[in-house]
Amino acid sequence: MLSNASSDLIRQLEERGAKRIALQFPEGLKRKAPEYTERLRKAGFEVIVSGDPCYGACDLALDTLLDTDVLVHVGHAPVDDRPNVIYLPYTIGFSMPVLDVALPLIEGKTTGLVTTVQHVHLVPEMETYLRSKGVDIRVADGRGRTPLRGQVLGCCFTAARNTQADLVLFVGTGLFHPVGIALTTRKRVIALDPLTGAAQEVSGDTLLRRRFAVIEKARGAKSVGIIVSTKSGQRRMDLARRLAGLSPTAVIVTMQEASPDELLNLGFGCYVNTACPRLAYDDQVRFPVPVLSPQEFEILCGARTWDEYEIDEIP
């Protein structure tokens, strides 16, 4: 896979006349850096590797790009258009019969198919296989932050909402994406892990109970920090300003990395996260005080009701 991908990459770099290349990898692929570097050096390029944490295409190493001609971001599809940035896919395959595990849970309903960027190249093959099993499968076209057909992100579930199906089949690892899909679409969601072969129906009820407790705990806070990320694809200053207007104790705080130590040092009684939505949902147990999503802060301030709860997404 690397040989084919790197040959195409080298062609793109040569077409651009690039000489100095910045390489960026998400956390799960950083160990691939020496392999990619060696291939590019043999082709005559000077290579710099970004060693900073990277959580997706919303987190580009633009500082490293300043010292090079092109940034090559490995493993994600673009969330916006950036000059001098090349997105290099990293695909993970699996055999189609693993989809059989999900069939008893689908129960003959129209089914929307979504997956993550690592498996999205298999969407056409998954469609064909599921249709051969009698499944009425629907796949939404890509748009915005999820440009690939059937693709979802942890911050964008547009493809799941647009499938126009009775239920949604998520093919991928982990439960955050399917839980987010369940809360966003209000439909039945089946999660199939193609690497372990396990399938299950997923509900957002447990997450909602946890989030209700966090909101209630935040009611006692005497000060509020509205976190604004300085990362390339996460900066939502307009949203932060609107939220800050809901409370006289709210202050906007810009941060590159919202770590537990940094939040503790700043000393606010609670925080509202406008950066990566997963920060509040996944990492709450790590933080010293409540960290709310924008929608949860609106509930806290009375700008929306609990019945109007929505999971945070970046459009």
C-alpha positions as CSV (number, residue, x, y, z in Angstrom):
1,M,0.0,0.0,0.0
2,L,2.8,2.4,0.9
3,S,4.5,1.8,-2.4
4,N,1.5,2.7,-4.5
5,A,0.5,5.6,-2.3
6,S,4.0,7.0,-2.2
7,S,4.4,6.8,-6.0
8,D,1.2,8.9,-6.4
9,L,2.5,11.3,-3.7
10,I,5.8,11.7,-5.4
11,R,4.1,12.5,-8.7
12,Q,2.0,15.2,-7.0
13,L,5.1,16.7,-5.3
14,E,7.0,16.8,-8.5
15,E,4.1,18.4,-10.3
16,R,4.1,21.1,-7.6
17,G,7.9,21.6,-7.9
18,A,8.3,20.9,-4.1
19,K,11.7,20.2,-2.6
20,R,11.1,20.4,1.2
21,I,8.3,18.2,2.6
22,A,6.6,18.2,6.0
23,L,5.1,14.9,7.1
24,Q,2.3,14.8,9.6
25,F,0.8,11.6,11.1
26,P,-2.1,11.1,13.6
27,E,-1.3,9.3,16.8
28,G,-2.0,5.8,15.6
29,L,0.3,6.2,12.6
30,K,3.3,8.1,13.9
31,R,5.5,4.9,13.9
32,K,5.2,4.9,10.1
33,A,7.2,8.1,10.0
34,P,10.6,6.5,9.3
35,E,9.2,4.4,6.5
36,Y,7.6,7.3,4.7
37,T,10.6,9.5,5.3
38,E,13.0,6.9,3.8
39,R,10.8,6.6,0.6
40,L,10.7,10.4,0.1
41,R,14.4,10.9,0.7
42,K,15.3,8.2,-1.8
43,A,13.1,10.2,-4.3
44,G,15.3,13.3,-3.6
45,F,13.1,15.3,-1.2
46,E,14.2,16.9,2.1
47,V,11.8,15.8,4.8
48,I,10.7,17.3,8.2
49,V,8.4,15.3,10.4
50,S,6.0,17.0,12.7
51,G,6.2,15.3,16.2
52,D,3.3,17.3,17.8
53,P,0.1,15.5,18.7
54,C,-2.3,15.3,15.8
55,Y,-6.0,14.3,16.1
56,G,-7.2,14.7,12.5
57,A,-7.3,16.8,9.4
58,C,-8.6,19.6,11.7
59,D,-5.2,19.7,13.3
60,L,-2.8,20.5,10.6
61,A,0.9,21.2,11.3
62,L,0.8,24.6,9.7
63,D,3.8,25.8,11.8
64,T,6.0,23.1,10.2
65,L,4.6,24.0,6.8
66,L,6.3,27.4,7.2
67,D,9.7,25.8,6.8
68,T,8.7,23.6,3.9
69,D,7.0,23.7,0.5
70,V,4.2,21.2,1.1
71,L,2.6,19.5,4.1
72,V,1.7,15.9,3.6
73,H,-1.0,14.9,6.1
74,V,-1.4,11.1,6.3
75,G,-4.5,9.2,7.2
76,H,-7.4,11.7,6.8
77,A,-9.6,13.3,4.2
78,P,-9.6,17.1,4.1
79,V,-12.1,19.0,6.2
80,D,-11.4,22.3,4.4
81,D,-9.4,23.5,1.4
82,R,-5.8,24.4,2.2
83,P,-3.1,25.5,-0.2
84,N,0.1,23.4,-0.1
85,V,-1.5,20.6,1.9
86,I,-1.7,17.1,0.4
87,Y,-3.9,14.5,2.1
88,L,-2.6,11.0,1.8
89,P,-5.0,8.2,2.5
90,Y,-4.2,5.3,4.9
91,T,-6.7,2.5,4.2
92,I,-7.5,-0.6,6.3
93,G,-9.2,-3.5,4.6
94,F,-11.3,-6.4,5.7
95,S,-13.3,-9.3,4.0
96,M,-16.9,-8.7,3.3
97,P,-18.4,-11.8,5.0
98,V,-17.7,-10.1,8.4
99,L,-20.8,-8.0,7.5
100,D,-23.0,-11.1,8.0
101,V,-22.7,-10.6,11.8
102,A,-24.9,-7.5,11.5
103,L,-27.6,-9.0,9.3
104,P,-29.8,-10.4,12.2
105,L,-29.8,-6.9,13.7
106,I,-30.9,-5.2,10.5
107,E,-34.2,-7.1,10.3
108,G,-35.0,-6.2,6.7
109,K,-35.2,-2.4,7.3
110,T,-33.9,0.2,4.9
111,T,-30.3,0.7,6.1
112,G,-28.0,3.6,5.9
113,L,-24.3,2.7,5.7
114,V,-21.6,4.9,7.2
115,T,-18.0,4.3,8.1
116,T,-14.7,6.1,8.9
117,V,-12.1,7.3,6.5
118,Q,-9.9,4.2,7.0
119,H,-12.6,1.9,5.5
120,V,-14.5,4.3,3.2
121,H,-12.7,2.9,0.1
122,L,-14.7,-0.3,0.7
123,V,-18.1,1.4,0.6
124,P,-18.9,0.3,-2.9
125,E,-17.9,-3.3,-2.1
126,M,-20.0,-3.2,1.1
127,E,-23.0,-1.9,-0.8
128,T,-22.8,-4.7,-3.3
129,Y,-22.3,-7.4,-0.7
130,L,-25.2,-6.2,1.5
131,R,-27.5,-5.9,-1.4
132,S,-26.6,-9.5,-2.4
133,K,-27.9,-10.4,1.1
134,G,-31.2,-8.7,0.5
135,V,-30.4,-5.5,2.4
136,D,-32.0,-2.3,1.1
137,I,-28.8,-0.2,1.6
138,R,-28.6,3.6,1.3
139,V,-25.4,5.7,1.2
140,A,-25.2,9.5,1.3
141,D,-22.9,11.5,-0.9
142,G,-20.0,13.3,0.8
143,R,-20.2,17.0,1.6
144,G,-18.4,19.6,3.7
145,R,-16.1,18.2,6.4
146,T,-16.9,14.6,5.2
147,P,-16.2,14.8,1.5
148,L,-16.2,11.0,0.9
149,R,-19.3,9.0,0.2
150,G,-20.6,7.4,3.4
151,Q,-17.9,9.0,5.6
152,V,-18.5,10.2,9.2
153,L,-16.2,12.0,11.6
154,G,-16.4,12.2,15.4
155,C,-17.5,15.8,14.9
156,C,-19.7,15.4,11.8
157,F,-22.5,12.9,11.2
158,T,-24.0,14.5,8.1
159,A,-23.7,11.2,6.1
160,A,-25.8,9.4,8.7
161,R,-28.5,12.0,8.8
162,N,-28.7,12.1,5.0
163,T,-29.2,8.4,4.4
164,Q,-33.0,8.5,4.5
165,A,-33.1,5.1,6.0
166,D,-34.9,3.4,8.9
167,L,-31.7,2.5,10.7
168,V,-28.0,3.2,10.4
169,L,-25.2,0.6,10.1
170,F,-21.8,2.0,11.3
171,V,-18.8,-0.1,10.2
172,G,-15.7,0.8,12.2
173,T,-14.0,0.5,15.6
174,G,-15.1,2.1,18.8
175,L,-18.4,3.3,20.1
176,F,-18.1,7.1,20.0
177,H,-19.2,7.4,16.4
178,P,-22.2,5.2,16.6
179,V,-23.3,6.8,19.9
180,G,-23.1,10.2,18.2
181,I,-25.0,8.9,15.2
182,A,-27.8,7.6,17.6
183,L,-28.1,11.0,19.3
184,T,-28.0,12.9,16.0
185,T,-30.4,10.8,14.0
186,R,-32.7,9.5,16.8
187,K,-32.7,6.2,14.8
188,R,-31.6,2.6,15.7
189,V,-27.9,2.3,15.1
190,I,-26.0,-1.0,14.6
191,A,-22.2,-0.8,15.2
192,L,-20.1,-3.5,13.5
193,D,-16.4,-3.7,14.3
194,P,-14.9,-5.3,11.1
195,L,-11.6,-6.1,12.9
196,T,-13.2,-8.1,15.8
197,G,-16.3,-9.2,14.0
198,A,-18.6,-8.0,16.8
199,A,-21.9,-6.3,16.2
200,Q,-24.3,-4.6,18.6
201,E,-27.1,-2.1,18.8
202,V,-25.9,1.2,20.3
203,S,-27.9,3.7,22.3
204,G,-27.0,7.2,23.5
205,D,-28.9,6.8,26.8
206,T,-25.8,6.1,28.9
207,L,-24.0,9.2,27.5
208,L,-27.0,11.4,28.1
209,R,-27.2,10.3,31.8
210,R,-23.5,11.2,32.2
211,R,-23.9,14.5,30.5
212,F,-26.9,15.4,32.7
213,A,-24.8,14.9,35.8
214,V,-22.0,17.1,34.4
215,I,-24.5,19.9,33.6
216,E,-25.9,19.7,37.1
217,K,-22.4,19.8,38.6
218,A,-21.6,22.9,36.5
219,R,-24.5,24.9,38.1
220,G,-22.3,25.7,41.1
221,A,-19.5,27.2,39.0
222,K,-18.8,30.9,39.7
223,S,-16.7,31.4,36.6
224,V,-16.8,29.9,33.1
225,G,-14.0,29.6,30.5
226,I,-15.1,29.3,26.9
227,I,-12.4,27.3,25.2
228,V,-11.5,28.3,21.6
229,S,-9.0,26.1,19.8
230,T,-6.3,27.6,17.7
231,K,-6.0,24.4,15.6
232,S,-6.6,24.9,11.9
233,G,-10.0,23.2,11.6
234,Q,-11.4,23.7,15.1
235,R,-11.4,27.4,15.6
236,R,-15.0,28.5,16.3
237,M,-14.7,32.1,17.6
238,D,-18.1,33.3,16.5
239,L,-19.7,30.4,18.4
240,A,-17.6,31.2,21.5
241,R,-18.6,34.9,21.4
242,R,-22.3,34.0,21.2
243,L,-21.9,31.6,24.1
244,A,-20.0,34.1,26.2
245,G,-22.9,36.5,25.8
246,L,-25.2,34.0,27.7
247,S,-23.4,34.5,31.0
248,P,-21.7,37.5,32.7
249,T,-19.1,35.2,34.3
250,A,-18.0,33.7,30.9
251,V,-14.5,34.5,29.5
252,I,-13.1,33.3,26.2
253,V,-9.9,31.3,26.5
254,T,-7.8,30.4,23.4
255,M,-5.8,27.2,23.6
256,Q,-3.8,24.9,21.4
257,E,-4.1,21.9,23.7
258,A,-6.9,21.7,26.3
259,S,-5.2,19.5,28.9
260,P,-6.3,18.8,32.5
261,D,-3.2,20.6,33.9
262,E,-3.9,23.7,31.8
263,L,-7.5,23.9,32.8
264,L,-6.6,23.4,36.5
265,N,-4.0,26.2,36.2
266,L,-6.5,28.6,34.7
267,G,-8.8,28.1,37.6
268,F,-12.3,28.5,36.1
269,G,-15.1,26.7,37.8
270,C,-16.2,25.1,34.6
271,Y,-15.4,25.2,30.9
272,V,-17.3,25.2,27.6
273,N,-15.6,23.4,24.8
274,T,-15.9,24.8,21.3
275,A,-12.8,22.8,20.1
276,C,-12.9,19.1,19.1
277,P,-16.4,17.9,20.3
278,R,-14.9,14.7,21.6
279,L,-13.0,16.6,24.2
280,A,-16.0,17.0,26.5
281,Y,-17.6,13.7,25.8
282,D,-14.5,11.4,25.9
283,D,-12.2,13.1,28.4
284,Q,-14.5,14.4,31.2
285,V,-13.1,12.0,33.8
286,R,-9.6,13.5,33.2
287,F,-10.7,17.1,33.8
288,P,-10.7,18.7,37.3
289,V,-14.0,20.6,36.7
290,P,-17.0,20.1,34.4
291,V,-16.4,20.6,30.7
292,L,-19.6,21.3,28.7
293,S,-20.5,21.2,25.1
294,P,-22.0,24.4,23.6
295,Q,-25.5,22.9,23.6
296,E,-25.1,21.8,27.2
297,F,-24.0,25.3,28.2
298,E,-27.2,26.6,26.5
299,I,-29.2,24.2,28.6
300,L,-27.4,25.4,31.7
301,C,-28.1,29.1,30.8
302,G,-31.8,28.4,29.9
303,A,-31.3,29.1,26.2
304,R,-32.5,25.6,25.3
305,T,-34.4,22.8,27.2
306,W,-33.1,19.3,28.0
307,D,-35.6,17.9,25.4
308,E,-33.7,19.9,22.8
309,Y,-30.4,18.3,23.6
310,E,-28.1,17.8,20.6
311,I,-24.6,16.3,20.4
312,D,-22.1,18.9,19.3
313,E,-20.9,18.9,15.7
314,I,-18.6,21.1,13.6
315,P,-20.5,21.9,10.4
